[in-house]
Amino acid sequence: DQQVKQNSPSLSVQEGRISILNCDYTNSMFDYFLWYKKYPAEGPTFLISISSIKDKNEDGRFTVFLNKSAKHLSLHIVPSQPGDSAVYFCAAYKAAGNKLTFGGGTRVLVKP
Amino acid sequence: SAVISQKPSRDICQRGTSLTIQCQVDSQVTMMFWYRQQPGQSLTLIATANQGSEATYESGFVIDKFPISRPNLTFSTLTVSNLSPEDSSIYLCSVGGYEQYFGPGTRLTVT
């Protein structure tokens, strides 16, 4: 039962352009949604989160949009930089149980 | 955010043996989490470790295979027992609430 899905395993984007990463979920009881970035040989690094009662949260170059009716969220990175090349994981949090559920990840390559 | 270290960073083990992974946090935390990331896969929660009580295991993970210790509020260990090649993964510990902070991971290869 895959509750959090990232349907695009990879994304290639030119430096300076926008990267859009997508994530779908099935459980409407999640309280928060988060994005993590992971470089090889490192643990995931928290990027940005959004409460289930919001529809947008922005932090610098990163913006997360939440569409509850579609059970869909997206991460926009603009402008994309070569240092953004990493694997990005979408995650959903349920306060009851204090549990994070991760999507499969999207590998982003930003070309100079 | 918390600073989390893990030991070892990587290991190669023979099948049938065990590996114990240590996780150290620079501040006292109530809950610590252990995850597994199999090759090319996402992160899967193994168990949640509270100090002074038994760990809570997720479906598909059992204490005999993945015993966990939590002797104090800054430290935990995960043992992967009776190793098989299928246990080759990255094992990560984390702390936090909805914003969890992860250690660097332990890459285990079983031959």
Backbone of each chain as ProteinMPNN parsed JSONL, in Angstrom:
{"seq_chain_A": "DQQVKQNSPSLSVQEGRISILNCDYTNSMFDYFLWYKKYPAEGPTFLISISSIKDKNEDGRFTVFLNKSAKHLSLHIVPSQPGDSAVYFCAAYKAAGNKLTFGGGTRVLVKP", "coords_chain_A": {"N_chain_A": [[0.855, -1.178, 0.0], [1.109, 1.799, -1.197], [1.296, 4.797, 0.021], [2.267, 7.28, -0.56], [3.342, 8.72, -3.479], [5.761, 9.237, -5.993], [5.743, 9.872, -9.2], [7.525, 10.433, -11.186], [10.62, 9.281, -11.871], [12.918, 10.636, -12.539], [14.332, 13.842, -13.447], [15.357, 16.314, -15.664], [16.837, 19.454, -15.984], [17.515, 22.738, -17.215], [20.039, 24.92, -16.013], [18.968, 27.747, -14.161], [16.363, 27.599, -15.014], [12.973, 26.565, -14.147], [12.387, 23.956, -11.813], [10.062, 21.414, -11.41], [8.637, 19.315, -9.187], [6.64, 16.506, -8.537], [4.098, 14.99, -6.45], [1.949, 12.52, -5.215], [-0.664, 11.516, -2.992], [-2.529, 9.192, -0.956], [-3.878, 9.108, 1.43], [-6.049, 10.993, 3.253], [-5.653, 11.836, 5.801], [-3.207, 12.81, 6.533], [-1.086, 15.142, 8.237], [0.991, 16.932, 7.767], [3.093, 17.8, 5.007], [6.166, 17.148, 3.433], [9.319, 18.015, 1.941], [12.355, 16.487, 1.139], [15.849, 16.559, 0.51], [18.408, 14.652, -0.953], [21.765, 13.895, -1.068], [24.242, 11.712, -2.533], [25.66, 9.329, -0.301], [24.976, 10.73, 1.951], [22.689, 11.627, 4.618], [19.111, 12.26, 4.262], [18.126, 15.67, 3.813], [16.163, 18.071, 5.36], [13.961, 20.17, 3.542], [11.606, 21.818, 3.006], [8.32, 22.378, 4.311], [4.734, 21.842, 4.508], [1.697, 22.606, 6.04], [-1.295, 20.658, 6.335], [-3.465, 22.288, 6.228], [-2.893, 24.439, 4.726], [-2.245, 25.942, 1.466], [-0.033, 26.746, 0.176], [3.451, 27.238, 0.559], [6.351, 29.112, 0.954], [9.861, 29.381, 0.615], [12.506, 31.072, 0.08], [14.1, 30.022, -2.806], [12.448, 27.89, -3.025], [9.21, 26.56, -3.314], [6.299, 25.127, -2.09], [3.342, 23.61, -3.145], [0.055, 22.706, -2.296], [-2.601, 20.681, -3.145], [-5.416, 19.775, -1.959], [-7.832, 18.609, -2.734], [-7.167, 17.174, -4.956], [-5.331, 15.549, -3.859], [-2.554, 16.054, -4.067], [0.761, 17.269, -4.257], [3.301, 19.685, -4.994], [6.665, 20.634, -5.674], [8.375, 23.529, -6.34], [11.277, 24.745, -7.75], [13.056, 27.567, -8.171], [15.323, 30.005, -9.303], [16.686, 27.061, -10.852], [19.696, 25.498, -9.765], [23.012, 24.195, -10.345], [23.902, 22.931, -7.983], [21.572, 21.978, -6.952], [21.179, 19.5, -7.917], [20.249, 16.355, -7.085], [18.624, 13.725, -5.201], [15.207, 13.989, -4.619], [12.876, 13.654, -2.09], [9.505, 13.268, -1.411], [7.468, 13.507, 1.456], [5.053, 12.437, 3.855], [3.359, 13.281, 6.822], [1.923, 11.897, 9.74], [0.411, 12.889, 12.626], [-0.732, 11.33, 14.621], [0.764, 8.699, 15.838], [3.145, 9.709, 15.016], [4.578, 9.544, 12.533], [6.477, 9.357, 9.547], [5.957, 9.03, 6.096], [7.468, 8.082, 3.139], [7.835, 9.031, -0.293], [8.897, 7.555, -3.438], [11.019, 8.979, -4.51], [12.654, 11.43, -6.609], [15.042, 11.874, -9.002], [16.939, 14.648, -9.612], [18.546, 16.443, -12.13], [20.462, 19.157, -12.755], [21.478, 20.972, -15.395], [24.377, 22.736, -16.368]], "CA_chain_A": [[0.0, 0.0, 0.0], [2.016, 2.927, -1.324], [0.453, 5.94, 0.331], [2.896, 8.488, -1.111], [3.95, 8.307, -4.745], [6.385, 10.195, -6.892], [5.646, 9.095, -10.43], [8.646, 10.705, -12.088], [11.864, 8.871, -11.213], [14.017, 11.551, -12.819], [13.994, 15.122, -14.072], [16.529, 17.045, -16.11], [16.431, 20.84, -16.214], [18.632, 23.646, -17.482], [20.327, 25.903, -14.963], [18.221, 28.992, -14.283], [14.95, 27.351, -15.282], [12.205, 26.058, -13.015], [12.204, 22.516, -11.617], [8.777, 21.113, -10.776], [8.567, 17.93, -8.746], [5.267, 16.188, -8.166], [3.902, 13.937, -5.46], [0.542, 12.208, -4.958], [-0.883, 10.725, -1.783], [-3.853, 8.57, -0.943], [-4.5, 9.196, 2.747], [-6.408, 12.389, 3.531], [-5.454, 12.109, 7.218], [-1.877, 13.341, 6.808], [-1.124, 16.47, 8.853], [2.014, 17.769, 7.139], [3.8, 17.253, 3.865], [7.523, 17.665, 3.476], [10.262, 17.651, 0.9], [13.724, 16.264, 1.569], [16.845, 16.454, -0.557], [19.437, 13.698, -0.525], [22.962, 13.687, -1.875], [24.852, 10.397, -2.307], [26.481, 9.126, 0.903], [24.519, 11.595, 3.037], [21.292, 11.447, 4.984], [18.204, 13.269, 3.696], [18.121, 16.988, 4.451], [14.853, 18.706, 5.29], [13.93, 21.35, 2.691], [10.445, 22.678, 3.203], [7.124, 21.626, 4.675], [3.47, 22.558, 4.43], [0.619, 22.044, 6.832], [-2.418, 20.195, 5.51], [-4.506, 23.32, 6.156], [-2.395, 25.496, 3.846], [-2.12, 25.5, 0.082], [1.237, 27.204, -0.388], [4.484, 27.704, 1.474], [7.495, 29.547, 0.162], [11.092, 29.625, 1.369], [13.567, 31.368, -0.873], [13.867, 29.496, -4.161], [11.594, 26.706, -2.934], [7.799, 26.764, -3.011], [5.508, 23.901, -2.125], [1.914, 23.808, -3.356], [-0.752, 21.563, -1.881], [-3.966, 20.625, -3.69], [-6.006, 18.705, -1.144], [-8.903, 17.906, -3.443], [-6.515, 16.232, -5.871], [-4.324, 14.809, -3.077], [-1.354, 16.27, -4.871], [1.592, 18.415, -3.927], [4.423, 19.886, -5.9], [7.775, 21.478, -5.225], [8.94, 24.344, -7.405], [12.603, 25.301, -7.45], [13.361, 28.536, -9.219], [15.879, 29.311, -10.458], [17.438, 25.85, -10.533], [21.142, 25.658, -9.766], [23.683, 22.88, -10.424], [23.95, 22.349, -6.644], [20.277, 21.363, -6.635], [21.182, 18.13, -8.433], [20.131, 15.449, -5.941], [17.349, 13.004, -5.171], [14.23, 14.672, -3.788], [11.833, 12.789, -1.554], [8.292, 13.799, -0.821], [7.094, 12.724, 2.635], [3.809, 12.844, 4.505], [3.451, 13.04, 8.276], [0.696, 11.754, 10.504], [0.73, 13.156, 14.022], [-1.109, 10.124, 15.368], [1.794, 7.721, 15.506], [4.399, 10.438, 14.762], [5.189, 8.725, 11.489], [6.73, 9.898, 8.218], [5.894, 8.073, 4.999], [8.212, 8.673, 2.042], [7.66, 8.625, -1.675], [10.014, 6.824, -4.013], [12.121, 9.868, -4.867], [12.864, 11.904, -7.975], [16.428, 12.327, -9.185], [16.99, 15.886, -10.397], [19.84, 16.831, -12.688], [20.449, 20.521, -13.276], [22.584, 21.083, -16.349], [24.892, 24.113, -16.458]], "C_chain_A": [[0.899, 1.238, 0.0], [1.202, 4.192, -1.136], [0.974, 7.237, -0.259], [3.662, 8.064, -2.356], [4.574, 9.476, -5.482], [6.528, 9.465, -8.222], [6.777, 9.352, -11.407], [9.944, 10.32, -11.397], [13.012, 9.848, -11.448], [13.518, 12.791, -13.555], [15.299, 15.802, -14.447], [16.097, 18.468, -16.478], [17.679, 21.689, -16.437], [18.804, 24.606, -16.302], [19.56, 27.196, -15.223], [16.743, 28.802, -14.547], [14.267, 26.8, -14.044], [12.211, 24.526, -13.0], [10.87, 22.328, -10.903], [8.741, 19.623, -10.458], [7.167, 17.662, -8.202], [5.173, 14.997, -7.227], [2.393, 13.749, -5.261], [0.42, 11.365, -3.695], [-2.32, 10.221, -1.765], [-4.603, 8.786, 0.363], [-4.791, 10.648, 3.103], [-6.166, 12.771, 4.993], [-4.048, 12.621, 7.539], [-1.979, 14.777, 7.315], [-0.133, 17.452, 8.225], [2.583, 17.018, 5.941], [5.161, 17.939, 3.793], [8.287, 17.243, 2.243], [11.653, 17.562, 1.511], [14.598, 16.142, 0.336], [17.936, 15.52, -0.054], [20.564, 13.643, -1.557], [23.483, 12.283, -1.592], [25.702, 10.4, -1.045], [26.137, 10.097, 2.032], [23.089, 11.234, 3.406], [20.424, 12.504, 4.331], [18.256, 14.552, 4.516], [16.749, 17.609, 4.266], [14.935, 19.991, 4.467], [12.812, 22.304, 3.075], [9.255, 21.808, 3.559], [5.885, 22.496, 4.464], [2.452, 21.849, 5.292], [-0.53, 21.646, 5.911], [-3.531, 21.239, 5.396], [-4.087, 24.496, 5.27], [-2.399, 24.998, 2.407], [-0.81, 25.952, -0.566], [2.181, 27.574, 0.747], [5.744, 27.97, 0.673], [8.689, 29.794, 1.076], [12.218, 29.822, 0.372], [13.227, 30.858, -2.26], [12.872, 28.342, -4.185], [10.166, 27.076, -2.545], [7.107, 25.422, -3.096], [4.035, 24.281, -2.228], [1.182, 22.537, -2.967], [-2.165, 21.706, -2.44], [-4.663, 19.455, -3.004], [-7.083, 17.936, -1.894], [-8.327, 16.87, -4.388], [-5.535, 15.322, -5.148], [-2.976, 14.853, -3.799], [-0.559, 17.435, -4.3], [2.76, 18.488, -4.897], [5.442, 20.804, -5.237], [8.316, 22.211, -6.444], [10.279, 24.898, -6.928], [12.921, 26.28, -8.574], [14.218, 29.657, -8.658], [16.656, 28.063, -10.012], [18.934, 26.126, -10.666], [21.797, 24.289, -9.823], [23.767, 22.181, -9.065], [22.643, 21.726, -6.203], [20.202, 19.926, -7.152], [21.286, 17.153, -7.268], [18.879, 14.608, -6.135], [16.431, 13.72, -4.18], [13.137, 13.694, -3.385], [10.683, 13.634, -1.024], [7.964, 12.916, 0.38], [5.815, 13.297, 3.233], [3.844, 12.408, 5.96], [2.064, 12.934, 8.895], [1.03, 11.915, 11.968], [0.375, 11.971, 14.911], [-0.146, 9.023, 14.959], [3.138, 8.361, 15.212], [5.202, 9.738, 13.671], [5.301, 9.476, 10.172], [6.661, 8.772, 7.2], [6.491, 8.739, 3.771], [7.73, 8.16, 0.693], [8.948, 8.006, -2.193], [11.201, 7.677, -4.435], [12.135, 10.233, -6.342], [14.297, 12.422, -8.06], [16.421, 13.529, -10.12], [18.413, 16.144, -10.848], [19.693, 18.22, -13.281], [21.697, 20.706, -14.129], [23.047, 22.53, -16.446], [24.659, 24.686, -17.857]], "O_chain_A": [[1.384, 1.67, 1.045], [0.491, 4.613, -2.048], [0.215, 8.19, -0.44], [4.514, 7.176, -2.308], [3.994, 10.557, -5.58], [7.338, 8.548, -8.351], [6.974, 8.586, -12.35], [10.336, 10.969, -10.428], [13.963, 9.895, -10.668], [12.459, 12.796, -14.183], [16.233, 15.86, -13.647], [15.114, 18.66, -17.194], [18.753, 21.393, -15.913], [17.831, 25.039, -15.685], [19.506, 27.682, -16.352], [15.947, 29.718, -14.337], [14.907, 26.594, -13.013], [12.06, 23.885, -14.04], [10.586, 23.002, -9.912], [8.806, 18.782, -11.354], [6.59, 18.49, -7.497], [6.039, 14.121, -7.207], [1.655, 14.727, -5.151], [1.318, 10.586, -3.376], [-3.196, 10.743, -2.453], [-5.827, 8.662, 0.405], [-3.865, 11.447, 3.239], [-6.443, 13.904, 5.387], [-3.731, 12.844, 8.707], [-2.845, 15.537, 6.881], [-0.391, 18.654, 8.162], [2.558, 15.789, 5.873], [5.292, 19.135, 4.054], [7.956, 16.255, 1.587], [12.074, 18.423, 2.284], [14.164, 15.693, -0.725], [18.339, 15.579, 1.107], [20.344, 13.384, -2.74], [23.203, 11.719, -0.534], [26.389, 11.381, -0.761], [26.922, 10.267, 2.965], [22.367, 10.62, 2.62], [20.931, 13.536, 3.89], [18.408, 14.527, 5.737], [16.231, 17.669, 3.151], [15.842, 20.802, 4.653], [13.057, 23.459, 3.425], [9.183, 20.646, 3.161], [5.976, 23.708, 4.27], [2.359, 20.622, 5.272], [-0.712, 22.227, 4.842], [-4.434, 21.1, 4.571], [-4.854, 25.442, 5.09], [-2.535, 23.802, 2.149], [-0.512, 25.591, -1.705], [1.771, 28.144, 1.758], [6.151, 27.169, -0.169], [8.548, 30.343, 2.169], [12.809, 28.86, -0.117], [12.194, 31.214, -2.826], [12.496, 27.87, -5.258], [9.938, 27.805, -1.58], [7.299, 24.669, -4.051], [3.546, 25.149, -1.505], [1.63, 21.431, -3.269], [-2.831, 22.72, -2.233], [-4.521, 18.302, -3.411], [-7.226, 16.729, -1.702], [-8.921, 15.813, -4.601], [-4.966, 14.417, -5.758], [-2.362, 13.827, -4.09], [-1.124, 18.456, -3.908], [3.147, 17.502, -5.525], [5.121, 21.621, -4.374], [8.67, 21.596, -7.45], [10.384, 25.45, -5.833], [13.039, 25.909, -9.742], [13.871, 30.218, -7.619], [17.213, 28.033, -8.915], [19.378, 26.87, -11.541], [21.194, 23.307, -9.39], [23.708, 20.953, -9.006], [22.599, 21.021, -5.195], [19.246, 19.213, -6.847], [22.289, 17.128, -6.554], [18.161, 14.766, -7.123], [16.825, 14.018, -3.052], [12.553, 13.004, -4.22], [10.887, 14.593, -0.279], [8.163, 11.702, 0.325], [5.54, 14.492, 3.124], [4.297, 11.311, 6.286], [1.169, 13.738, 8.631], [1.844, 11.163, 12.506], [1.106, 11.651, 15.848], [-0.239, 8.483, 13.857], [4.159, 7.675, 15.16], [6.364, 9.385, 13.87], [4.362, 10.141, 9.734], [7.228, 7.699, 7.404], [6.076, 9.836, 3.395], [7.283, 7.022, 0.559], [9.954, 7.939, -1.486], [12.282, 7.146, -4.692], [11.697, 9.467, -7.2], [14.706, 13.292, -7.292], [15.964, 13.449, -11.26], [19.358, 16.074, -10.061], [18.899, 18.434, -14.196], [22.823, 20.607, -13.641], [22.233, 23.443, -16.587], [25.023, 25.831, -18.124]]}, "seq_chain_B": "SAVISQKPSRDICQRGTSLTIQCQVDSQVTMMFWYRQQPGQSLTLIATANQGSEATYESGFVIDKFPISRPNLTFSTLTVSNLSPEDSSIYLCSVGGYEQYFGPGTRLTVT", "coords_chain_B": {"N_chain_B": [[17.796, 22.477, 14.738], [19.082, 19.086, 14.997], [22.296, 17.567, 15.521], [23.461, 14.671, 14.17], [25.184, 11.662, 14.469], [26.484, 8.667, 13.027], [27.7, 5.356, 13.436], [29.058, 2.3, 12.189], [30.17, 4.115, 9.211], [30.084, 2.659, 6.943], [30.018, -0.823, 6.104], [31.136, -4.135, 5.36], [29.798, -7.237, 5.51], [29.686, -10.719, 6.367], [27.347, -13.211, 5.354], [24.97, -14.396, 7.724], [26.156, -13.32, 9.95], [26.082, -10.531, 12.306], [25.367, -7.014, 12.482], [25.919, -4.131, 14.349], [24.657, -0.942, 14.604], [25.39, 2.345, 15.528], [23.869, 5.276, 16.838], [24.167, 8.621, 17.533], [23.088, 11.539, 19.135], [23.254, 15.113, 19.403], [21.766, 16.325, 21.325], [19.248, 15.942, 23.874], [16.617, 13.776, 23.143], [13.265, 12.64, 22.776], [12.166, 10.671, 21.078], [13.579, 8.38, 18.769], [14.234, 7.357, 15.469], [14.473, 4.619, 13.218], [15.436, 3.881, 9.941], [15.324, 2.159, 6.79], [16.923, 2.082, 3.664], [16.668, 0.505, 0.846], [18.549, -0.568, -2.08], [18.063, 1.743, -4.651], [15.552, 2.341, -3.757], [12.907, 3.839, -1.714], [12.85, 5.455, 1.548], [12.167, 3.455, 4.325], [10.404, 3.103, 7.28], [11.688, 1.418, 10.032], [11.487, 1.109, 12.851], [10.416, 2.764, 15.874], [12.081, 4.272, 18.529], [11.824, 4.705, 21.904], [13.153, 6.127, 24.858], [13.67, 4.007, 27.572], [11.635, 2.248, 27.077], [10.215, -0.493, 25.18], [11.036, -0.781, 21.721], [8.943, 0.283, 19.007], [7.796, -1.518, 16.349], [7.458, -1.427, 12.8], [5.128, -2.777, 10.412], [6.212, -5.799, 9.037], [8.744, -5.774, 10.023], [10.681, -7.205, 12.603], [11.497, -7.767, 16.054], [13.389, -9.749, 16.605], [14.992, -9.836, 14.383], [15.78, -7.196, 14.041], [16.882, -5.98, 16.566], [16.708, -3.319, 18.919], [18.296, -0.893, 20.915], [17.926, 1.577, 23.484], [19.427, 3.25, 25.475], [19.684, 5.785, 26.674], [18.82, 9.314, 26.428], [20.173, 10.327, 24.263], [21.236, 8.443, 22.582], [21.208, 5.48, 20.541], [21.027, 2.093, 19.403], [20.922, -0.024, 16.55], [20.629, -3.313, 15.662], [21.299, -5.493, 13.035], [20.433, -8.634, 12.414], [21.567, -12.022, 11.772], [22.502, -11.899, 9.015], [21.655, -11.512, 5.559], [22.095, -11.361, 1.977], [19.953, -9.773, 1.138], [19.687, -7.884, 3.081], [21.381, -5.888, 2.499], [21.701, -2.56, 2.448], [21.097, 0.966, 3.046], [21.158, 2.189, 6.26], [19.453, 4.355, 8.38], [19.282, 6.708, 11.033], [17.018, 8.89, 12.727], [15.723, 11.947, 14.178], [13.152, 13.94, 15.702], [10.043, 15.714, 15.09], [7.482, 16.35, 12.985], [9.211, 17.476, 11.218], [11.845, 15.836, 10.484], [15.231, 15.026, 11.321], [18.087, 13.681, 9.914], [20.643, 11.202, 10.365], [23.872, 10.522, 8.816], [23.778, 8.018, 7.729], [24.352, 4.452, 7.388], [26.027, 2.361, 5.36], [25.444, -0.827, 4.452], [26.799, -3.789, 3.25], [26.213, -7.054, 2.364], [27.848, -10.047, 1.996]], "CA_chain_B": [[18.026, 21.124, 14.214], [20.0, 18.275, 15.775], [23.426, 16.979, 14.813], [23.359, 13.225, 14.388], [26.278, 10.887, 13.889], [26.27, 7.221, 12.976], [28.881, 4.507, 13.266], [30.048, 2.757, 11.215], [29.585, 4.761, 8.036], [29.854, 1.568, 6.008], [30.623, -2.094, 6.497], [30.886, -5.306, 4.537], [29.636, -8.328, 6.469], [29.384, -12.037, 5.805], [26.002, -13.676, 5.672], [24.87, -15.128, 8.972], [26.671, -12.533, 11.065], [25.238, -9.398, 12.695], [26.011, -5.699, 12.524], [25.277, -3.164, 15.234], [24.838, 0.436, 14.15], [25.198, 3.288, 16.619], [23.361, 6.591, 16.487], [24.405, 9.565, 18.615], [22.501, 12.862, 18.888], [23.935, 16.107, 20.232], [20.836, 16.861, 22.311], [18.337, 14.908, 24.364], [15.396, 13.651, 22.347], [12.378, 11.595, 23.29], [11.991, 9.574, 20.124], [14.522, 8.205, 17.684], [13.644, 6.526, 14.429], [15.399, 3.883, 12.368], [14.917, 3.665, 8.594], [16.121, 1.407, 5.846], [16.778, 2.447, 2.258], [17.216, -0.521, -0.019], [19.089, 0.028, -3.309], [17.103, 2.299, -5.601], [14.213, 2.447, -3.156], [12.683, 4.944, -0.802], [13.127, 5.177, 2.949], [11.101, 2.733, 5.002], [10.58, 3.13, 8.729], [11.816, 0.105, 10.674], [10.956, 1.143, 14.215], [10.547, 3.979, 16.679], [12.71, 3.906, 19.805], [11.678, 5.626, 23.025], [14.021, 5.781, 25.975], [13.03, 3.362, 28.705], [10.552, 1.324, 26.697], [10.497, -1.311, 24.005], [10.826, -0.117, 20.439], [7.71, -0.045, 18.276], [8.211, -1.95, 15.022], [6.498, -1.314, 11.716], [4.745, -4.037, 9.786], [7.264, -6.382, 8.221], [10.004, -5.735, 10.775], [10.506, -7.884, 13.885], [12.539, -7.504, 17.034], [14.453, -10.756, 16.537], [15.854, -9.508, 13.243], [16.251, -5.816, 14.191], [16.812, -5.507, 17.954], [17.066, -1.917, 19.12], [18.485, -0.438, 22.293], [17.798, 3.019, 23.679], [19.815, 3.339, 26.89], [19.528, 7.144, 27.204], [18.083, 10.226, 25.543], [21.007, 10.803, 23.16], [21.931, 7.319, 21.94], [20.443, 4.279, 20.224], [21.668, 1.165, 18.482], [20.118, -0.952, 15.754], [21.376, -4.485, 15.226], [20.7, -6.275, 11.957], [20.885, -9.97, 12.796], [21.503, -13.123, 10.806], [22.522, -11.141, 7.765], [21.551, -12.118, 4.233], [22.327, -10.317, 0.962], [18.788, -8.879, 1.054], [19.828, -6.834, 4.097], [22.259, -4.844, 1.964], [20.905, -1.336, 2.413], [21.557, 2.052, 3.902], [20.352, 2.295, 7.476], [19.527, 5.732, 8.857], [18.513, 7.09, 12.207], [16.532, 10.26, 12.671], [15.03, 12.471, 15.346], [12.3, 15.075, 15.385], [8.604, 15.521, 14.985], [7.159, 16.215, 11.565], [10.462, 17.797, 10.515], [12.841, 14.934, 11.062], [16.609, 15.267, 10.937], [18.663, 12.37, 9.699], [22.065, 10.96, 10.377], [24.45, 10.339, 7.473], [23.506, 6.68, 7.214], [25.331, 3.361, 7.413], [25.865, 1.519, 4.162], [25.76, -2.227, 4.761], [26.851, -4.748, 2.147], [26.304, -8.423, 2.88], [28.392, -10.932, 0.951]], "C_chain_B": [[19.066, 20.407, 15.062], [21.138, 17.797, 14.888], [23.479, 15.5, 15.188], [24.545, 12.541, 13.729], [25.945, 9.413, 13.957], [27.607, 6.513, 12.794], [28.443, 3.069, 13.058], [29.371, 3.48, 10.048], [29.298, 3.727, 6.958], [30.516, 0.304, 6.553], [30.262, -3.158, 5.477], [30.887, -6.499, 5.484], [29.323, -9.62, 5.736], [27.968, -12.438, 6.207], [26.039, -14.517, 6.942], [25.399, -14.377, 10.177], [25.694, -11.405, 11.382], [26.053, -8.112, 12.645], [25.214, -4.801, 13.46], [25.663, -1.767, 14.81], [24.524, 1.365, 15.315], [24.728, 4.627, 16.08], [23.482, 7.502, 17.703], [23.852, 10.931, 18.236], [23.135, 13.853, 19.848], [23.012, 16.767, 21.249], [19.897, 15.745, 22.748], [17.04, 14.928, 23.561], [14.569, 12.501, 22.896], [12.357, 10.394, 22.347], [13.121, 9.578, 19.105], [13.925, 7.185, 16.733], [14.759, 5.835, 13.641], [14.713, 3.571, 11.04], [15.863, 2.76, 7.816], [15.853, 1.945, 4.441], [17.463, 1.375, 1.435], [17.65, 0.103, -1.341], [17.995, 0.482, -4.264], [15.71, 2.506, -5.053], [14.105, 3.674, -2.252], [13.084, 4.552, 0.621], [11.913, 4.51, 3.576], [11.383, 2.718, 6.5], [10.629, 1.705, 9.268], [11.114, 0.127, 12.022], [11.181, 2.513, 14.824], [11.053, 3.568, 18.051], [12.523, 5.021, 20.818], [12.587, 5.184, 24.15], [13.201, 5.152, 27.094], [11.881, 2.45, 28.353], [10.97, 0.536, 25.468], [10.247, -0.504, 22.733], [9.515, -0.583, 19.804], [8.079, -0.315, 16.829], [7.075, -1.785, 14.023], [6.213, -2.709, 11.146], [5.873, -4.529, 8.891], [8.626, -6.402, 8.887], [9.774, -6.322, 12.167], [11.729, -7.692, 14.759], [13.684, -8.506, 16.943], [15.456, -10.439, 15.438], [16.52, -8.141, 13.438], [16.153, -5.353, 15.656], [17.376, -4.098, 18.092], [17.279, -1.678, 20.604], [18.402, 1.069, 22.349], [18.135, 3.293, 25.14], [19.662, 4.726, 27.506], [18.915, 8.034, 26.132], [18.913, 10.75, 24.371], [21.581, 9.673, 22.3], [20.969, 6.167, 21.676], [21.299, 3.378, 19.355], [20.62, 0.327, 17.783], [21.04, -2.1, 15.367], [20.607, -5.148, 14.102], [21.287, -7.678, 12.097], [20.781, -10.959, 11.655], [21.458, -12.592, 9.373], [22.401, -12.025, 6.528], [21.792, -11.007, 3.213], [21.17, -9.324, 0.829], [18.832, -7.756, 2.091], [20.767, -5.728, 3.643], [21.433, -3.598, 1.703], [21.687, -0.227, 3.096], [20.591, 2.127, 5.077], [20.565, 3.684, 8.069], [18.75, 5.879, 10.15], [18.087, 8.545, 12.06], [15.888, 10.633, 13.986], [14.118, 13.591, 14.884], [10.838, 14.716, 15.412], [8.253, 15.362, 13.525], [8.342, 16.632, 10.697], [11.554, 16.937, 11.134], [14.218, 15.239, 10.484], [17.333, 13.932, 10.976], [20.17, 12.359, 9.918], [22.557, 10.68, 8.962], [24.231, 8.95, 6.893], [24.68, 5.727, 7.377], [25.056, 2.462, 6.229], [26.351, 0.117, 4.476], [25.723, -3.06, 3.488], [27.07, -6.12, 2.743], [26.754, -9.335, 1.747], [28.141, -12.401, 1.284]], "O_chain_B": [[19.844, 21.049, 15.768], [20.982, 17.64, 13.677], [23.535, 15.137, 16.363], [24.868, 12.811, 12.572], [25.212, 8.969, 14.84], [28.508, 6.993, 12.105], [27.499, 2.643, 13.722], [28.147, 3.455, 9.918], [28.381, 3.896, 6.155], [31.448, 0.365, 7.355], [29.224, -3.09, 4.819], [31.872, -6.74, 6.182], [28.772, -9.616, 4.635], [27.47, -12.05, 7.264], [26.997, -15.245, 7.202], [25.119, -14.759, 11.313], [24.612, -11.329, 10.8], [27.279, -8.134, 12.755], [23.989, -4.723, 13.371], [26.844, -1.446, 14.673], [23.517, 1.196, 16.003], [25.137, 5.057, 15.001], [22.962, 7.19, 18.774], [24.116, 11.428, 17.141], [23.51, 13.497, 20.965], [23.434, 17.677, 21.964], [19.769, 14.727, 22.068], [16.45, 15.985, 23.339], [15.104, 11.52, 23.413], [12.511, 9.25, 22.774], [13.561, 10.63, 18.642], [13.208, 6.272, 17.141], [15.835, 6.395, 13.431], [13.587, 3.075, 11.0], [17.04, 2.623, 8.149], [14.712, 2.227, 4.076], [18.689, 1.341, 1.337], [17.179, 1.183, -1.696], [17.116, -0.295, -4.638], [14.784, 2.814, -5.803], [15.06, 4.426, -2.057], [13.592, 3.456, 0.858], [10.778, 4.946, 3.382], [12.48, 2.358, 6.928], [9.743, 0.892, 9.003], [10.262, -0.714, 12.309], [12.007, 3.303, 14.366], [10.53, 2.638, 18.664], [12.999, 6.139, 20.623], [12.769, 3.986, 24.369], [12.174, 5.69, 27.51], [11.213, 1.927, 29.246], [11.954, 0.863, 24.805], [9.358, 0.345, 22.685], [9.052, -1.698, 20.041], [8.616, 0.561, 16.151], [5.902, -1.973, 14.346], [6.954, -3.666, 11.371], [6.42, -3.773, 8.089], [9.566, -6.993, 8.356], [8.796, -5.984, 12.833], [12.841, -7.484, 14.274], [14.836, -8.144, 17.181], [16.641, -10.748, 15.565], [17.673, -7.945, 13.054], [15.407, -4.419, 15.948], [18.376, -3.739, 17.47], [16.539, -2.192, 21.443], [18.758, 1.76, 21.394], [17.242, 3.541, 25.95], [19.526, 4.846, 28.723], [18.537, 7.561, 25.06], [18.412, 11.536, 23.567], [22.347, 9.94, 21.374], [20.052, 5.903, 22.454], [22.194, 3.849, 18.652], [19.573, 0.009, 18.346], [22.113, -1.878, 14.806], [19.396, -5.344, 14.205], [22.489, -7.88, 11.92], [20.021, -10.77, 10.706], [20.499, -12.816, 8.635], [22.959, -13.12, 6.46], [21.702, -9.829, 3.557], [21.38, -8.17, 0.453], [18.088, -6.782, 1.98], [20.926, -4.729, 4.343], [20.565, -3.591, 0.83], [22.77, -0.439, 3.642], [19.372, 2.128, 4.904], [21.698, 4.134, 8.24], [17.702, 5.262, 10.341], [18.724, 9.326, 11.353], [15.551, 9.775, 14.802], [14.295, 14.13, 13.792], [10.448, 13.587, 15.711], [8.651, 14.39, 12.882], [8.458, 16.182, 9.557], [12.114, 17.275, 12.177], [14.357, 15.648, 9.331], [17.213, 13.162, 11.929], [20.866, 13.349, 9.692], [21.764, 10.608, 8.023], [24.469, 8.724, 5.707], [25.835, 6.14, 7.488], [23.981, 1.873, 6.114], [27.535, -0.096, 4.735], [24.742, -3.039, 2.744], [27.994, -6.329, 3.529], [26.132, -9.39, 0.686], [28.529, -13.283, 0.518]]}, "name": "protein", "num_of_chains": 2, "seq": "DQQVKQNSPSLSVQEGRISILNCDYTNSMFDYFLWYKKYPAEGPTFLISISSIKDKNEDGRFTVFLNKSAKHLSLHIVPSQPGDSAVYFCAAYKAAGNKLTFGGGTRVLVKPSAVISQKPSRDICQRGTSLTIQCQVDSQVTMMFWYRQQPGQSLTLIATANQGSEATYESGFVIDKFPISRPNLTFSTLTVSNLSPEDSSIYLCSVGGYEQYFGPGTRLTVT"}
